Amino acid sequence: MNFILFNPDEMRAESVGCYGHPLAPTPNIDRLAAEGTRFDQCHVQHPVCTPSRCSFMTGWYPHVRGHRTLWHMLRPDEPNLLKYLQQAGYDVLWGGKNDLLAPESFAGSVTDFRLGQRSTRAVRGRPGGRNPFSPSDPRYHSFLYEPVAETVEEMGDFANVDGAIEYLRGRPQNPFVLYLPLIFPHCPYFAPGKWHDLIDPDAVPPLRPANLANKPDFHRLIRRTRRLDELDESVLRKINAVYLGMVGVIDYLLGLLLQALEETGHADDTAVLFFSDHGDWAGDYGLVEKWPSALDDTITRVPFIARVPGGKAGHVVREQTELFDLMPTVLELADIPARHTHFARSLVPQIGGAASGDPERAVFAEGGYALHEPHCFEGQPDRDTFARTPEHIYYPKGKLQQDVPESVCRAAMVRTGAHKLIHRPAGVSELYDLGADPQELHNRHGDPAYADARRDLERRLLDWYVQTADVTPMNEDPRGFPPAATAPAEG
C-alpha cells in the first residue's frame, strides 16, 4: 500500500464542509470523507506547527522529549514515521515546508525533499500577496492581505502538489509515500484570483465575540498589540471569509491530486490521509492566527480523514481521537512494527468500520513556555529577524512574548466529551461545559457547580503527566566498566 499524507497548515475542522460549515468551498475534501472515514473530534497535541508535527510523526506528547518550540525538531537519533517507512523500502518524497526534521535528519528519513521542482506547470517567482495597509492603519497587523497572484498556479502549494502529480504520472516502481506539508490556509489571509472574494463576509456565520469575561490575558494583549480592538466587526468577518477561500484553494489542490490518482491507477492501492497540524482563530474572539498556549477548539480541533483501500466508506467516528494517532495507524497499514515507546493508538479498526474506539477517551494537548527557559520564546533579536523590524507582520507577537512572558506561560489541556480543562500554573485556567457551551464562551473555572468535574479533570491531567513523563530507550546498556586500558610497554 502507498501513502499520501496531505497536510495543510493551520486548518481548523469547523471551516470544512463535511465538519458542518455551511459556506465552506470544500467539495473534494467532502468527497474524500464520503469515500473514507472522517474523525469528527480529532485534536492536536500542541497549537504550534513544529511541536504538533513532532508529535504526529512520533506518537509522543511534546513534553516527552522537549519538542515544545519552533526550533526543536526531530533529530537523527529520534524515531519518526517517515524514517520507519523509508527503512522499510518506501520512497519518501516531500513537497512543502519543513517544521519537522532537523536538517541532519533528512538523509535517514526522506528520499527526495524537492518534490515541487518536478512541476512544469507552476508559475514561479511572483509573490502571492501583499499588505495593502500603511503601518499607521489599525489593519496593518491584522494579517489581512490582498492577493498579488491571480491563479493557483502561482502559489508554492500548487508546485508541490503538481510535483506529486508528475511523480505519479512517471509510473513509480517502488512503494511510495508522498508527504505534502502545504502552507495554506496559514495566514497572512489572502487567496489568489476568485478565491479571495469567493465568500461573502456578510454571509459568514456569527463569530465568537471578543472581550469575554474570565479569558486568559493573551486575548486582551493580542488585540491591543495588534490593534485588533480598533477594528470594525466587518474586518474580522472579511478575515474569516478569506480564510474560507484559502481552505477552498487547498480543496482544489486535493481535487487535482485525487484525479491524478484515478488517472494513474493508484486510487486503489494508495491510502490518502488528510489532516492539519492546528487551527486558526480567523477572527473568532476578535483574534487572528494562534498563540503558543491557546488551547480552545478553534486551535486544537482539526480535520482528519482517511481514505484507505478496503476501508469503510462514509464512516464517521464521533469519539475523540488525537492527531498523533496518525503514526501507529500508518505503521499498521504498512505492516511495520514500531520500535519505540509511544502513547498513540492505531485507528485501523475505525477505518475498517468499527463503531467506536474508546467512547470515554480523553484527549490531551499542551503549549507555552516557562520563565526559566527564555531560549524558547519568540521575538529574540539575535535569532528572529522580525524582532528587529517593527513593520514586520510578526513583530507584535514576538515583542509581546518578550515584554509579557507570563502571557505565554505553559498550559496543559484535558478534554472529554463533556468538559474541557486548561490548566495554567501562571495564568488564567479555563473550564468549559462542552454540552452547554460548545463555543467555549463561559469559563466555569472556580464555579462551585463544576467543582466535581474540575477535580476529575485535574486528576486525569495529573495521571497523564505521570504516565507520559518520558520514554526509555528500547536498547539496553551493560552495567560493567569499559575494558581496562592496556598498560604501555616498558623499555
Beta strands, then each sheet from edge to edge (+ up, - down):
strand 1: 2-7
strand 2: 37-43
strand 3: 91-94
strand 4: 129-130
strand 5: 146-147
strand 6: 176-181
strand 7: 270-275
strand 8: 301-302
strand 9: 304-307
strand 10: 315-322
strand 11: 363-367
strand 12: 411-415
strand 13: 419-423
strand 14: 430-433
sheet 1: 3+ 6+ 1+ 7+ 9- 2+ 8-
sheet 2: 3+ 6+ 1+ 7+ 9- 2+ 10+
sheet 3: 4+ 5-
sheet 4: 11+ 12- 13+ 14-
end
